[in-house]
């Protein structure tokens, strides 16, 4: 009788935890709903975002990003009146960088080409991830920035691995961890998202902070405007 009672107490104690457990599909579904809904995102044909990139005192650049289906992205940085451009047309990537003396279009390095291809996914990898050939695993639940979050590990079809930490309350992404090759070095990058705001029924972070593990520097991106479905000439990506 005592043994039966102890088992009953243990089982009863586990019930709240089991009831609150989330499966991978449930977490992804709630995340997509929090962002505005998968169908709404899949209906988006183009995006334009503008803002500022701040690397420190007196080190602020204007930044813009345009994304156009299928799989095209163009990013511009303007600092002290000089604009660098990085673009990907779905097959080829190129850049011009007057700030470093590159005035003619140059092909992107392989690691930058992979990054551009990842950025060109207009709705993000978790929308329709199975049909895109990605793999998503639920790693577990942890505390990030003082908040409970689910860690989802996504292995993209192109080979990139990223961990998204999804807030257990809002179900929005609060941080993404990735490993990137930057100028010949392998860096563990942590990108923290915040200040989510709604545009055309979709939710976008307006504060993005990028840091490299083990380094004190941080790049803060402040998003000022988000345009959903603006007209964009496809020639801008060639």
Buried (B, 14 or more C-beta within 10 A) or exposed (E): EEEEEEEEEEEEEEEEEEEEEBEEEEBBBBBBEBBBBBEBBEEBBBBBBBBEBBBEEEEBBBBBBBBBBEBBBBBBBBBEEEBBBBBBBBEEBBBBBEBEEEEEEEEBBEBBBBBBBBBBBBBBBBBBBEEEEBEBEBEEBEEBEEBEBBBBBBBBEEEBEBBBBBBBEBBBBBBBBBEBBEEEEEBEBBBBBEEBEEBEEBBBBBBBBBBBEEEEEBBBBBBEEBBBEEEBEEEBBE
